[in-house]
Amino acid sequence: MTLWITLFIIGVLTYAIRLSFILFFSHIDIPTLLQRAFRFVPVAVLSAIIFPALFLPKGTLALSLGNTRLLAGVLATLVAWRTKNVLLTLVVGMGALYLLQFLLG
């Protein structure tokens, strides 16, 4: 029961934090420069999550053809660039990763 109470409290706190920003910034005019800077936040966060997984799979830099995550990531990037389809990018990237791990692992 303690686990469920903890998860509920964490969920409520997360919701409250996000709601506070929405309520706070809904009454304030954000400068144009700051609005343009905010557009780069999702890309920066996603890059910070993805790049270490691709380039540092075991804690060290791996830029070889044996790095299946990097190869699948490059393929997924090409699919995303050509099709602009998120679902297709995920399917191709994950499929390539599983196939490469099966063949090379």
N, C-alpha and C positions, 0 to 999 in steps of 0.2 A: 504494500500500500504506500510505503514511503517513496518508492520509485514513481508511482503515478502522481503523487502530490508534488514531487520535485519537478516532473515533466510539465505538469499543469502550471506551476509557478513560473518556470522558465518560459513557457509559451506566453503567459500573460505579460511577463516583463518584456519579452521581445516585441510583442504587439504594442505595448505601451510606449516603448522607445521609438518605434517606427511611427506611431500615431502622433507622438509629441513633435516630431520633425514636420509632419504634414500640417499639423495645426499651427505650429510656430511659423513656418515659412509661407503659409497661406495668407498671412496678413502683412508680409514684408515683401517689398520689391527687391528682387535680387539683381545686382548689377549685371549687365550684359556680358562682361568679361568673365564673371563667375559662372554664369549660365553656360557659356561656351566651354569653360573648364570642366564643369560637371558632366558634359557629354562624353568625356574621355575616361571617367571613373569606371564604367562597366568593362571597357576594353583593358584597362590597367589591372583591374581585379582578376578578370578572366586569364590574362597573361600570367599574372603572378601565381595562379593556381596551376595552369597547364604547362608552362615552360619547364619548371623543375621536374615534372613527371616525364616530360619528353626527353630532356637533355641530361638529367641526372637520375636515371632509373634505380641505380644502386648506390647513390650518394657520390658518385664520381662522374665526371663529364664523359659521355659516351656518344661520339660522333661517327660510329662505324655502321656498317651494313648489318651487323648483328644486333643493333638496337631496334627491336621490333616496334617499340612504342614510337620512336622517331619516324620510322618508315610509315607506319599507319597514320601518324599525325600529318606527315607531308601529303599523303594521299587524301586524307580528309580535308586538308587545306585546299588542295586543288579542286576537289568536288564542291566545297563551299564557295570558292571563287568563281567557278564556272556556272553553278546552278543556283546559288543563293537559297538553297533549300536546306533548312536546318535538320529536318528528319532524315533526308537522304544522306546528309553529311554524317550524322550519327550512325546510321546503319552501315554505311560504307567504311567509316573509320573503325567501328567496333568489329565489323566482319573481317576487315583486313588485319586487325590486331590479333583476333582469335586464330585466323588462318596462318598468319606468320608465326605466332607462338607454337602452333601445332607443327608447322613444317620445320622451323628452325630450333624449336625448344626441345 
